[in-house]
Amino acid sequence: MTEHSENSQSCCGRGGKRPGCGRKPGVKTRPVRLPEWLLDALEEVGDPRKSIVKACMEQYGIQRPANKDRHE
């Protein structure tokens, strides 16, 4: 093998799977697309994520489970 190909294999090289990269185990997301105008308006108020959570809790009476982290 050439010196370049040996270095590429011992290092991460370009593209593909790399150790320590990517989504951490156990983190699940369920993305929802919101209209751009709504995101812009929520950003003016503060953190859009917190605003959405607060609004859903107030509008629908949804309560955060006691065993869940506040940042989820």
mmCIF file of the N, C-alpha and C atoms, coordinates in Angstrom:
data_MODEL
# 
_entry.id   MODEL 
# 
loop_
_atom_site.group_PDB 
_atom_site.id 
_atom_site.type_symbol 
_atom_site.label_atom_id 
_atom_site.label_alt_id 
_atom_site.label_comp_id 
_atom_site.label_asym_id 
_atom_site.label_entity_id 
_atom_site.label_seq_id 
_atom_site.pdbx_PDB_ins_code 
_atom_site.Cartn_x 
_atom_site.Cartn_y 
_atom_site.Cartn_z 
_atom_site.occupancy 
_atom_site.B_iso_or_equiv 
_atom_site.pdbx_formal_charge 
_atom_site.auth_seq_id 
_atom_site.auth_comp_id 
_atom_site.auth_asym_id 
_atom_site.auth_atom_id 
_atom_site.pdbx_PDB_model_num 
ATOM 1   N N  . MET A 1 1  ? 0.838   -1.193 0.000  1.00 0.00 ? 1  MET A N  1 
ATOM 2   C CA . MET A 1 1  ? 0.000   0.000  0.000  1.00 0.00 ? 1  MET A CA 1 
ATOM 3   C C  . MET A 1 1  ? 0.872   1.241  0.000  1.00 0.00 ? 1  MET A C  1 
ATOM 4   N N  . THR A 1 2  ? 0.346   2.290  -0.533 1.00 0.00 ? 2  THR A N  1 
ATOM 5   C CA . THR A 1 2  ? 1.094   3.529  -0.524 1.00 0.00 ? 2  THR A CA 1 
ATOM 6   C C  . THR A 1 2  ? 0.950   4.199  0.829  1.00 0.00 ? 2  THR A C  1 
ATOM 7   N N  . GLU A 1 3  ? 1.806   5.153  1.076  1.00 0.00 ? 3  GLU A N  1 
ATOM 8   C CA . GLU A 1 3  ? 1.772   5.872  2.357  1.00 0.00 ? 3  GLU A CA 1 
ATOM 9   C C  . GLU A 1 3  ? 0.436   6.599  2.525  1.00 0.00 ? 3  GLU A C  1 
ATOM 10  N N  . HIS A 1 4  ? -0.072  7.164  1.440  1.00 0.00 ? 4  HIS A N  1 
ATOM 11  C CA . HIS A 1 4  ? -1.334  7.905  1.507  1.00 0.00 ? 4  HIS A CA 1 
ATOM 12  C C  . HIS A 1 4  ? -2.502  6.994  1.876  1.00 0.00 ? 4  HIS A C  1 
ATOM 13  N N  . SER A 1 5  ? -2.605  5.830  1.271  1.00 0.00 ? 5  SER A N  1 
ATOM 14  C CA . SER A 1 5  ? -3.725  4.937  1.565  1.00 0.00 ? 5  SER A CA 1 
ATOM 15  C C  . SER A 1 5  ? -3.628  4.372  2.981  1.00 0.00 ? 5  SER A C  1 
ATOM 16  N N  . GLU A 1 6  ? -2.407  4.152  3.480  1.00 0.00 ? 6  GLU A N  1 
ATOM 17  C CA . GLU A 1 6  ? -2.250  3.676  4.855  1.00 0.00 ? 6  GLU A CA 1 
ATOM 18  C C  . GLU A 1 6  ? -2.699  4.748  5.839  1.00 0.00 ? 6  GLU A C  1 
ATOM 19  N N  . ASN A 1 7  ? -2.364  6.000  5.583  1.00 0.00 ? 7  ASN A N  1 
ATOM 20  C CA . ASN A 1 7  ? -2.786  7.097  6.449  1.00 0.00 ? 7  ASN A CA 1 
ATOM 21  C C  . ASN A 1 7  ? -4.294  7.270  6.412  1.00 0.00 ? 7  ASN A C  1 
ATOM 22  N N  . SER A 1 8  ? -4.886  7.070  5.249  1.00 0.00 ? 8  SER A N  1 
ATOM 23  C CA . SER A 1 8  ? -6.327  7.220  5.120  1.00 0.00 ? 8  SER A CA 1 
ATOM 24  C C  . SER A 1 8  ? -7.074  6.174  5.940  1.00 0.00 ? 8  SER A C  1 
ATOM 25  N N  . GLN A 1 9  ? -6.535  4.968  5.986  1.00 0.00 ? 9  GLN A N  1 
ATOM 26  C CA . GLN A 1 9  ? -7.212  3.919  6.735  1.00 0.00 ? 9  GLN A CA 1 
ATOM 27  C C  . GLN A 1 9  ? -7.009  4.081  8.233  1.00 0.00 ? 9  GLN A C  1 
ATOM 28  N N  . SER A 1 10 ? -5.852  4.553  8.666  1.00 0.00 ? 10 SER A N  1 
ATOM 29  C CA . SER A 1 10 ? -5.613  4.727  10.092 1.00 0.00 ? 10 SER A CA 1 
ATOM 30  C C  . SER A 1 10 ? -6.322  5.970  10.616 1.00 0.00 ? 10 SER A C  1 
ATOM 31  N N  . CYS A 1 11 ? -6.542  6.917  9.762  1.00 0.00 ? 11 CYS A N  1 
ATOM 32  C CA . CYS A 1 11 ? -7.271  8.124  10.142 1.00 0.00 ? 11 CYS A CA 1 
ATOM 33  C C  . CYS A 1 11 ? -8.711  7.984  9.661  1.00 0.00 ? 11 CYS A C  1 
ATOM 34  N N  . CYS A 1 12 ? -9.478  9.014  9.881  1.00 0.00 ? 12 CYS A N  1 
ATOM 35  C CA . CYS A 1 12 ? -10.890 8.963  9.498  1.00 0.00 ? 12 CYS A CA 1 
ATOM 36  C C  . CYS A 1 12 ? -11.095 9.072  7.996  1.00 0.00 ? 12 CYS A C  1 
ATOM 37  N N  . GLY A 1 13 ? -10.198 9.729  7.300  1.00 0.00 ? 13 GLY A N  1 
ATOM 38  C CA . GLY A 1 13 ? -10.373 9.883  5.867  1.00 0.00 ? 13 GLY A CA 1 
ATOM 39  C C  . GLY A 1 13 ? -11.508 10.834 5.546  1.00 0.00 ? 13 GLY A C  1 
ATOM 40  N N  . ARG A 1 14 ? -12.144 10.607 4.450  1.00 0.00 ? 14 ARG A N  1 
ATOM 41  C CA . ARG A 1 14 ? -13.249 11.469 4.039  1.00 0.00 ? 14 ARG A CA 1 
ATOM 42  C C  . ARG A 1 14 ? -14.539 10.684 3.997  1.00 0.00 ? 14 ARG A C  1 
ATOM 43  N N  . GLY A 1 15 ? -15.564 11.238 4.580  1.00 0.00 ? 15 GLY A N  1 
ATOM 44  C CA . GLY A 1 15 ? -16.887 10.645 4.505  1.00 0.00 ? 15 GLY A CA 1 
ATOM 45  C C  . GLY A 1 15 ? -17.009 9.338  5.243  1.00 0.00 ? 15 GLY A C  1 
ATOM 46  N N  . GLY A 1 16 ? -18.187 8.811  5.201  1.00 0.00 ? 16 GLY A N  1 
ATOM 47  C CA . GLY A 1 16 ? -18.432 7.524  5.837  1.00 0.00 ? 16 GLY A CA 1 
ATOM 48  C C  . GLY A 1 16 ? -18.541 7.604  7.346  1.00 0.00 ? 16 GLY A C  1 
ATOM 49  N N  . LYS A 1 17 ? -18.655 6.466  7.954  1.00 0.00 ? 17 LYS A N  1 
ATOM 50  C CA . LYS A 1 17 ? -18.819 6.347  9.396  1.00 0.00 ? 17 LYS A CA 1 
ATOM 51  C C  . LYS A 1 17 ? -17.508 6.688  10.102 1.00 0.00 ? 17 LYS A C  1 
ATOM 52  N N  . ARG A 1 18 ? -17.596 7.533  11.126 1.00 0.00 ? 18 ARG A N  1 
ATOM 53  C CA . ARG A 1 18 ? -16.418 7.917  11.896 1.00 0.00 ? 18 ARG A CA 1 
ATOM 54  C C  . ARG A 1 18 ? -16.724 7.743  13.378 1.00 0.00 ? 18 ARG A C  1 
ATOM 55  N N  . PRO A 1 19 ? -15.780 7.272  14.145 1.00 0.00 ? 19 PRO A N  1 
ATOM 56  C CA . PRO A 1 19 ? -16.016 7.087  15.574 1.00 0.00 ? 19 PRO A CA 1 
ATOM 57  C C  . PRO A 1 19 ? -16.281 8.422  16.268 1.00 0.00 ? 19 PRO A C  1 
ATOM 58  N N  . GLY A 1 20 ? -17.257 8.434  17.167 1.00 0.00 ? 20 GLY A N  1 
ATOM 59  C CA . GLY A 1 20 ? -17.562 9.640  17.927 1.00 0.00 ? 20 GLY A CA 1 
ATOM 60  C C  . GLY A 1 20 ? -18.461 10.623 17.223 1.00 0.00 ? 20 GLY A C  1 
ATOM 61  N N  . CYS A 1 21 ? -18.876 10.323 16.012 1.00 0.00 ? 21 CYS A N  1 
ATOM 62  C CA . CYS A 1 21 ? -19.727 11.230 15.256 1.00 0.00 ? 21 CYS A CA 1 
ATOM 63  C C  . CYS A 1 21 ? -21.141 10.680 15.168 1.00 0.00 ? 21 CYS A C  1 
ATOM 64  N N  . GLY A 1 22 ? -22.054 11.565 14.890 1.00 0.00 ? 22 GLY A N  1 
ATOM 65  C CA . GLY A 1 22 ? -23.429 11.134 14.685 1.00 0.00 ? 22 GLY A CA 1 
ATOM 66  C C  . GLY A 1 22 ? -24.282 11.265 15.925 1.00 0.00 ? 22 GLY A C  1 
ATOM 67  N N  . ARG A 1 23 ? -25.489 10.807 15.826 1.00 0.00 ? 23 ARG A N  1 
ATOM 68  C CA . ARG A 1 23 ? -26.464 10.914 16.903 1.00 0.00 ? 23 ARG A CA 1 
ATOM 69  C C  . ARG A 1 23 ? -26.087 9.992  18.051 1.00 0.00 ? 23 ARG A C  1 
ATOM 70  N N  . LYS A 1 24 ? -26.239 10.488 19.246 1.00 0.00 ? 24 LYS A N  1 
ATOM 71  C CA . LYS A 1 24 ? -25.928 9.703  20.429 1.00 0.00 ? 24 LYS A CA 1 
ATOM 72  C C  . LYS A 1 24 ? -27.013 8.648  20.654 1.00 0.00 ? 24 LYS A C  1 
ATOM 73  N N  . PRO A 1 25 ? -26.668 7.500  21.199 1.00 0.00 ? 25 PRO A N  1 
ATOM 74  C CA . PRO A 1 25 ? -27.654 6.444  21.426 1.00 0.00 ? 25 PRO A CA 1 
ATOM 75  C C  . PRO A 1 25 ? -28.761 6.903  22.372 1.00 0.00 ? 25 PRO A C  1 
ATOM 76  N N  . GLY A 1 26 ? -29.959 6.519  22.071 1.00 0.00 ? 26 GLY A N  1 
ATOM 77  C CA . GLY A 1 26 ? -31.086 6.827  22.950 1.00 0.00 ? 26 GLY A CA 1 
ATOM 78  C C  . GLY A 1 26 ? -31.736 8.169  22.691 1.00 0.00 ? 26 GLY A C  1 
ATOM 79  N N  . VAL A 1 27 ? -31.185 8.983  21.808 1.00 0.00 ? 27 VAL A N  1 
ATOM 80  C CA . VAL A 1 27 ? -31.773 10.284 21.512 1.00 0.00 ? 27 VAL A CA 1 
ATOM 81  C C  . VAL A 1 27 ? -32.730 10.108 20.347 1.00 0.00 ? 27 VAL A C  1 
ATOM 82  N N  . LYS A 1 28 ? -33.996 10.317 20.611 1.00 0.00 ? 28 LYS A N  1 
ATOM 83  C CA . LYS A 1 28 ? -35.003 10.163 19.563 1.00 0.00 ? 28 LYS A CA 1 
ATOM 84  C C  . LYS A 1 28 ? -35.603 11.523 19.256 1.00 0.00 ? 28 LYS A C  1 
ATOM 85  N N  . THR A 1 29 ? -35.757 11.815 17.999 1.00 0.00 ? 29 THR A N  1 
ATOM 86  C CA . THR A 1 29 ? -36.391 13.063 17.597 1.00 0.00 ? 29 THR A CA 1 
ATOM 87  C C  . THR A 1 29 ? -37.562 12.747 16.692 1.00 0.00 ? 29 THR A C  1 
ATOM 88  N N  . ARG A 1 30 ? -38.531 13.625 16.732 1.00 0.00 ? 30 ARG A N  1 
ATOM 89  C CA . ARG A 1 30 ? -39.679 13.537 15.833 1.00 0.00 ? 30 ARG A CA 1 
ATOM 90  C C  . ARG A 1 30 ? -39.897 14.937 15.281 1.00 0.00 ? 30 ARG A C  1 
ATOM 91  N N  . PRO A 1 31 ? -39.168 15.267 14.231 1.00 0.00 ? 31 PRO A N  1 
ATOM 92  C CA . PRO A 1 31 ? -39.221 16.638 13.720 1.00 0.00 ? 31 PRO A CA 1 
ATOM 93  C C  . PRO A 1 31 ? -40.587 17.008 13.162 1.00 0.00 ? 31 PRO A C  1 
ATOM 94  N N  . VAL A 1 32 ? -40.950 18.255 13.396 1.00 0.00 ? 32 VAL A N  1 
ATOM 95  C CA . VAL A 1 32 ? -42.192 18.815 12.876 1.00 0.00 ? 32 VAL A CA 1 
ATOM 96  C C  . VAL A 1 32 ? -41.824 20.099 12.148 1.00 0.00 ? 32 VAL A C  1 
ATOM 97  N N  . ARG A 1 33 ? -42.277 20.235 10.938 1.00 0.00 ? 33 ARG A N  1 
ATOM 98  C CA . ARG A 1 33 ? -41.992 21.445 10.177 1.00 0.00 ? 33 ARG A CA 1 
ATOM 99  C C  . ARG A 1 33 ? -43.070 22.484 10.467 1.00 0.00 ? 33 ARG A C  1 
ATOM 100 N N  . LEU A 1 34 ? -42.615 23.657 10.855 1.00 0.00 ? 34 LEU A N  1 
ATOM 101 C CA . LEU A 1 34 ? -43.530 24.769 11.116 1.00 0.00 ? 34 LEU A CA 1 
ATOM 102 C C  . LEU A 1 34 ? -43.307 25.841 10.063 1.00 0.00 ? 34 LEU A C  1 
ATOM 103 N N  . PRO A 1 35 ? -44.341 26.631 9.786  1.00 0.00 ? 35 PRO A N  1 
ATOM 104 C CA . PRO A 1 35 ? -44.177 27.701 8.796  1.00 0.00 ? 35 PRO A CA 1 
ATOM 105 C C  . PRO A 1 35 ? -43.089 28.688 9.226  1.00 0.00 ? 35 PRO A C  1 
ATOM 106 N N  . GLU A 1 36 ? -42.381 29.213 8.255  1.00 0.00 ? 36 GLU A N  1 
ATOM 107 C CA . GLU A 1 36 ? -41.295 30.150 8.516  1.00 0.00 ? 36 GLU A CA 1 
ATOM 108 C C  . GLU A 1 36 ? -41.767 31.372 9.300  1.00 0.00 ? 36 GLU A C  1 
ATOM 109 N N  . TRP A 1 37 ? -42.970 31.900 8.950  1.00 0.00 ? 37 TRP A N  1 
ATOM 110 C CA . TRP A 1 37 ? -43.482 33.088 9.633  1.00 0.00 ? 37 TRP A CA 1 
ATOM 111 C C  . TRP A 1 37 ? -43.720 32.819 11.114 1.00 0.00 ? 37 TRP A C  1 
ATOM 112 N N  . LEU A 1 38 ? -44.140 31.584 11.437 1.00 0.00 ? 38 LEU A N  1 
ATOM 113 C CA . LEU A 1 38 ? -44.390 31.232 12.830 1.00 0.00 ? 38 LEU A CA 1 
ATOM 114 C C  . LEU A 1 38 ? -43.076 31.135 13.601 1.00 0.00 ? 38 LEU A C  1 
ATOM 115 N N  . LEU A 1 39 ? -42.086 30.509 13.016 1.00 0.00 ? 39 LEU A N  1 
ATOM 116 C CA . LEU A 1 39 ? -40.777 30.418 13.660 1.00 0.00 ? 39 LEU A CA 1 
ATOM 117 C C  . LEU A 1 39 ? -40.171 31.800 13.874 1.00 0.00 ? 39 LEU A C  1 
ATOM 118 N N  . ASP A 1 40 ? -40.315 32.673 12.886 1.00 0.00 ? 40 ASP A N  1 
ATOM 119 C CA . ASP A 1 40 ? -39.800 34.046 13.024 1.00 0.00 ? 40 ASP A CA 1 
ATOM 120 C C  . ASP A 1 40 ? -40.476 34.765 14.185 1.00 0.00 ? 40 ASP A C  1 
ATOM 121 N N  . ALA A 1 41 ? -41.808 34.639 14.273 1.00 0.00 ? 41 ALA A N  1 
ATOM 122 C CA . ALA A 1 41 ? -42.549 35.300 15.349 1.00 0.00 ? 41 ALA A CA 1 
ATOM 123 C C  . ALA A 1 41 ? -42.160 34.728 16.707 1.00 0.00 ? 41 ALA A C  1 
ATOM 124 N N  . LEU A 1 42 ? -41.982 33.417 16.799 1.00 0.00 ? 42 LEU A N  1 
ATOM 125 C CA . LEU A 1 42 ? -41.599 32.801 18.070 1.00 0.00 ? 42 LEU A CA 1 
ATOM 126 C C  . LEU A 1 42 ? -40.191 33.205 18.492 1.00 0.00 ? 42 LEU A C  1 
ATOM 127 N N  . GLU A 1 43 ? -39.291 33.373 17.533 1.00 0.00 ? 43 GLU A N  1 
ATOM 128 C CA . GLU A 1 43 ? -37.932 33.808 17.849 1.00 0.00 ? 43 GLU A CA 1 
ATOM 129 C C  . GLU A 1 43 ? -37.915 35.223 18.405 1.00 0.00 ? 43 GLU A C  1 
ATOM 130 N N  . GLU A 1 44 ? -38.849 36.073 17.972 1.00 0.00 ? 44 GLU A N  1 
ATOM 131 C CA . GLU A 1 44 ? -38.934 37.429 18.500 1.00 0.00 ? 44 GLU A CA 1 
ATOM 132 C C  . GLU A 1 44 ? -39.343 37.406 19.977 1.00 0.00 ? 44 GLU A C  1 
ATOM 133 N N  . VAL A 1 45 ? -40.157 36.429 20.363 1.00 0.00 ? 45 VAL A N  1 
ATOM 134 C CA . VAL A 1 45 ? -40.632 36.307 21.739 1.00 0.00 ? 45 VAL A CA 1 
ATOM 135 C C  . VAL A 1 45 ? -39.546 35.720 22.633 1.00 0.00 ? 45 VAL A C  1 
ATOM 136 N N  . GLY A 1 46 ? -38.777 34.801 22.113 1.00 0.00 ? 46 GLY A N  1 
ATOM 137 C CA . GLY A 1 46 ? -37.743 34.115 22.889 1.00 0.00 ? 46 GLY A CA 1 
ATOM 138 C C  . GLY A 1 46 ? -37.385 32.807 22.222 1.00 0.00 ? 46 GLY A C  1 
ATOM 139 N N  . ASP A 1 47 ? -37.186 31.789 23.034 1.00 0.00 ? 47 ASP A N  1 
ATOM 140 C CA . ASP A 1 47 ? -36.827 30.467 22.526 1.00 0.00 ? 47 ASP A CA 1 
ATOM 141 C C  . ASP A 1 47 ? -38.070 29.801 21.937 1.00 0.00 ? 47 ASP A C  1 
ATOM 142 N N  . PRO A 1 48 ? -38.076 29.500 20.623 1.00 0.00 ? 48 PRO A N  1 
ATOM 143 C CA . PRO A 1 48 ? -39.261 28.904 19.997 1.00 0.00 ? 48 PRO A CA 1 
ATOM 144 C C  . PRO A 1 48 ? -39.683 27.584 20.637 1.00 0.00 ? 48 PRO A C  1 
ATOM 145 N N  . ARG A 1 49 ? -38.734 26.762 21.017 1.00 0.00 ? 49 ARG A N  1 
ATOM 146 C CA . ARG A 1 49 ? -39.067 25.462 21.602 1.00 0.00 ? 49 ARG A CA 1 
ATOM 147 C C  . ARG A 1 49 ? -39.836 25.627 22.915 1.00 0.00 ? 49 ARG A C  1 
ATOM 148 N N  . LYS A 1 50 ? -39.343 26.517 23.770 1.00 0.00 ? 50 LYS A N  1 
ATOM 149 C CA . LYS A 1 50 ? -40.024 26.766 25.044 1.00 0.00 ? 50 LYS A CA 1 
ATOM 150 C C  . LYS A 1 50 ? -41.410 27.353 24.823 1.00 0.00 ? 50 LYS A C  1 
ATOM 151 N N  . SER A 1 51 ? -41.539 28.244 23.845 1.00 0.00 ? 51 SER A N  1 
ATOM 152 C CA . SER A 1 51 ? -42.833 28.852 23.542 1.00 0.00 ? 51 SER A CA 1 
ATOM 153 C C  . SER A 1 51 ? -43.841 27.809 23.070 1.00 0.00 ? 51 SER A C  1 
ATOM 154 N N  . ILE A 1 52 ? -43.391 26.893 22.242 1.00 0.00 ? 52 ILE A N  1 
ATOM 155 C CA . ILE A 1 52 ? -44.277 25.841 21.729 1.00 0.00 ? 52 ILE A CA 1 
ATOM 156 C C  . ILE A 1 52 ? -44.716 24.923 22.859 1.00 0.00 ? 52 ILE A C  1 
ATOM 157 N N  . VAL A 1 53 ? -43.788 24.528 23.715 1.00 0.00 ? 53 VAL A N  1 
ATOM 158 C CA . VAL A 1 53 ? -44.122 23.643 24.837 1.00 0.00 ? 53 VAL A CA 1 
ATOM 159 C C  . VAL A 1 53 ? -45.128 24.326 25.757 1.00 0.00 ? 53 VAL A C  1 
ATOM 160 N N  . LYS A 1 54 ? -44.856 25.579 26.094 1.00 0.00 ? 54 LYS A N  1 
ATOM 161 C CA . LYS A 1 54 ? -45.753 26.328 26.992 1.00 0.00 ? 54 LYS A CA 1 
ATOM 162 C C  . LYS A 1 54 ? -47.152 26.459 26.380 1.00 0.00 ? 54 LYS A C  1 
ATOM 163 N N  . ALA A 1 55 ? -47.221 26.808 25.104 1.00 0.00 ? 55 ALA A N  1 
ATOM 164 C CA . ALA A 1 55 ? -48.510 26.975 24.439 1.00 0.00 ? 55 ALA A CA 1 
ATOM 165 C C  . ALA A 1 55 ? -49.301 25.671 24.400 1.00 0.00 ? 55 ALA A C  1 
ATOM 166 N N  . CYS A 1 56 ? -48.644 24.562 24.121 1.00 0.00 ? 56 CYS A N  1 
ATOM 167 C CA . CYS A 1 56 ? -49.332 23.265 24.077 1.00 0.00 ? 56 CYS A CA 1 
ATOM 168 C C  . CYS A 1 56 ? -49.830 22.868 25.462 1.00 0.00 ? 56 CYS A C  1 
ATOM 169 N N  . MET A 1 57 ? -49.028 23.129 26.474 1.00 0.00 ? 57 MET A N  1 
ATOM 170 C CA . MET A 1 57 ? -49.445 22.792 27.835 1.00 0.00 ? 57 MET A CA 1 
ATOM 171 C C  . MET A 1 57 ? -50.669 23.606 28.243 1.00 0.00 ? 57 MET A C  1 
ATOM 172 N N  . GLU A 1 58 ? -50.667 24.901 27.879 1.00 0.00 ? 58 GLU A N  1 
ATOM 173 C CA . GLU A 1 58 ? -51.804 25.763 28.236 1.00 0.00 ? 58 GLU A CA 1 
ATOM 174 C C  . GLU A 1 58 ? -53.037 25.459 27.390 1.00 0.00 ? 58 GLU A C  1 
ATOM 175 N N  . GLN A 1 59 ? -52.857 25.297 26.093 1.00 0.00 ? 59 GLN A N  1 
ATOM 176 C CA . GLN A 1 59 ? -53.988 25.103 25.183 1.00 0.00 ? 59 GLN A CA 1 
ATOM 177 C C  . GLN A 1 59 ? -54.682 23.759 25.379 1.00 0.00 ? 59 GLN A C  1 
ATOM 178 N N  . TYR A 1 60 ? -53.897 22.708 25.541 1.00 0.00 ? 60 TYR A N  1 
ATOM 179 C CA . TYR A 1 60 ? -54.465 21.368 25.574 1.00 0.00 ? 60 TYR A CA 1 
ATOM 180 C C  . TYR A 1 60 ? -54.434 20.719 26.948 1.00 0.00 ? 60 TYR A C  1 
ATOM 181 N N  . GLY A 1 61 ? -53.915 21.426 27.937 1.00 0.00 ? 61 GLY A N  1 
ATOM 182 C CA . GLY A 1 61 ? -53.861 20.877 29.289 1.00 0.00 ? 61 GLY A CA 1 
ATOM 183 C C  . GLY A 1 61 ? -52.895 19.713 29.432 1.00 0.00 ? 61 GLY A C  1 
ATOM 184 N N  . ILE A 1 62 ? -51.898 19.676 28.563 1.00 0.00 ? 62 ILE A N  1 
ATOM 185 C CA . ILE A 1 62 ? -50.903 18.599 28.607 1.00 0.00 ? 62 ILE A CA 1 
ATOM 186 C C  . ILE A 1 62 ? -49.949 18.889 29.753 1.00 0.00 ? 62 ILE A C  1 
ATOM 187 N N  . GLN A 1 63 ? -49.689 17.876 30.563 1.00 0.00 ? 63 GLN A N  1 
ATOM 188 C CA . GLN A 1 63 ? -48.759 18.020 31.677 1.00 0.00 ? 63 GLN A CA 1 
ATOM 189 C C  . GLN A 1 63 ? -47.500 17.217 31.406 1.00 0.00 ? 63 GLN A C  1 
ATOM 190 N N  . ARG A 1 64 ? -46.373 17.768 31.822 1.00 0.00 ? 64 ARG A N  1 
ATOM 191 C CA . ARG A 1 64 ? -45.092 17.085 31.671 1.00 0.00 ? 64 ARG A CA 1 
ATOM 192 C C  . ARG A 1 64 ? -45.046 15.923 32.656 1.00 0.00 ? 64 ARG A C  1 
ATOM 193 N N  . PRO A 1 65 ? -44.705 14.717 32.214 1.00 0.00 ? 65 PRO A N  1 
ATOM 194 C CA . PRO A 1 65 ? -44.577 13.592 33.145 1.00 0.00 ? 65 PRO A CA 1 
ATOM 195 C C  . PRO A 1 65 ? -43.523 13.901 34.203 1.00 0.00 ? 65 PRO A C  1 
ATOM 196 N N  . ALA A 1 66 ? -43.768 13.471 35.416 1.00 0.00 ? 66 ALA A N  1 
ATOM 197 C CA . ALA A 1 66 ? -42.867 13.762 36.536 1.00 0.00 ? 66 ALA A CA 1 
ATOM 198 C C  . ALA A 1 66 ? -41.480 13.176 36.325 1.00 0.00 ? 66 ALA A C  1 
ATOM 199 N N  . ASN A 1 67 ? -41.371 12.073 35.594 1.00 0.00 ? 67 ASN A N  1 
ATOM 200 C CA . ASN A 1 67 ? -40.078 11.415 35.412 1.00 0.00 ? 67 ASN A CA 1 
ATOM 201 C C  . ASN A 1 67 ? -39.289 11.939 34.216 1.00 0.00 ? 67 ASN A C  1 
ATOM 202 N N  . LYS A 1 68 ? -39.790 12.944 33.529 1.00 0.00 ? 68 LYS A N  1 
ATOM 203 C CA . LYS A 1 68 ? -39.104 13.465 32.344 1.00 0.00 ? 68 LYS A CA 1 
ATOM 204 C C  . LYS A 1 68 ? -38.283 14.691 32.685 1.00 0.00 ? 68 LYS A C  1 
ATOM 205 N N  . ASP A 1 69 ? -37.163 14.847 31.987 1.00 0.00 ? 69 ASP A N  1 
ATOM 206 C CA . ASP A 1 69 ? -36.281 16.000 32.155 1.00 0.00 ? 69 ASP A CA 1 
ATOM 207 C C  . ASP A 1 69 ? -37.008 17.234 31.618 1.00 0.00 ? 69 ASP A C  1 
ATOM 208 N N  . ARG A 1 70 ? -36.767 18.370 32.219 1.00 0.00 ? 70 ARG A N  1 
ATOM 209 C CA . ARG A 1 70 ? -37.420 19.625 31.811 1.00 0.00 ? 70 ARG A CA 1 
ATOM 210 C C  . ARG A 1 70 ? -36.985 20.069 30.427 1.00 0.00 ? 70 ARG A C  1 
ATOM 211 N N  . HIS A 1 71 ? -35.845 19.602 29.924 1.00 0.00 ? 71 HIS A N  1 
ATOM 212 C CA . HIS A 1 71 ? -35.342 20.060 28.633 1.00 0.00 ? 71 HIS A CA 1 
ATOM 213 C C  . HIS A 1 71 ? -35.828 19.210 27.483 1.00 0.00 ? 71 HIS A C  1 
ATOM 214 N N  . GLU A 1 72 ? -36.601 18.208 27.719 1.00 0.00 ? 72 GLU A N  1 
ATOM 215 C CA . GLU A 1 72 ? -37.090 17.373 26.617 1.00 0.00 ? 72 GLU A CA 1 
ATOM 216 C C  . GLU A 1 72 ? -38.297 17.979 25.967 1.00 0.00 ? 72 GLU A C  1 
# 
